[in-house]
């Protein structure tokens, strides 16, 4: 199975609500390839870093090659 694209990872990041206020508005969203350490330990291919547009909460999502969320912090 091929890994999901950066655009798909961005769409997945936008489609999950902020864990703090439960809103879907993000003023900043960055998608980067996961570091080798995270890939080896958790199997994440992409890391989505996002800042909520409502409450300003910053969070990260780790995505596997098939689009499943591996971690959220």
N, C-alpha and C positions, 0 to 999 in steps of 0.2 A: 504494500500500500504506500502510495506517495504521501509525503507530508503535506499538510494544508499550506496554503499560500499566506503571505503576509496580509493580504487584503481580507482573507477569510478570518485570520486571527484577530484582526482589527474589528471586524463585524461581531465576532463572538465576544470580544471585550466590551463593546458597546451594548450588547444585548443582556448583560447581567447587571443588575441593580447595584448601587453603592451599598456596601455592607453596613454603613453607618446610618444613612437616612432613607435608604430604599428608593432613591430617585435614579433616573436613567440619563441624566444630563451630565456630561463630562466636559470640562473646559480644556483638559489636556489629556491626550491618549497617545502613548508611544509603544510601538511594537518592535522588539529586538530579538534576535536569535538568542536562545538560552545559552549560558556559559556551559562549558564542558562538564564542570562539576555538577551542575543541576541536571544536565542531560544524563550523566552516568548514575546519579543517585535516584532521581525521580522520573526520568524518562521524558522530561519536558523538552519541546522543540522550540517554542516561542515563550517569551515573557512579555506580558502586557502591563505597562505601568500607566496608571490613570489617576487623575485628580478630579474629584467631584465638583461640578459646577454649582451645586447648591450649598453644601456644607464645607467643601475644601478638603475632605478626607482623601488621603493618598493610599492607594492599594496596588497590589500586584497580583496578576493571575499567571499561572504556569499552564501552558497548553501542550498536550500530547500531539503526536503526528496525526491522529484521527479527529482532533478538535475537542477532546475531553479535557476538563479542567483537572489538573493534578494537584495544584495548591492555590490558596488565596491567602494573602497576608495584608 
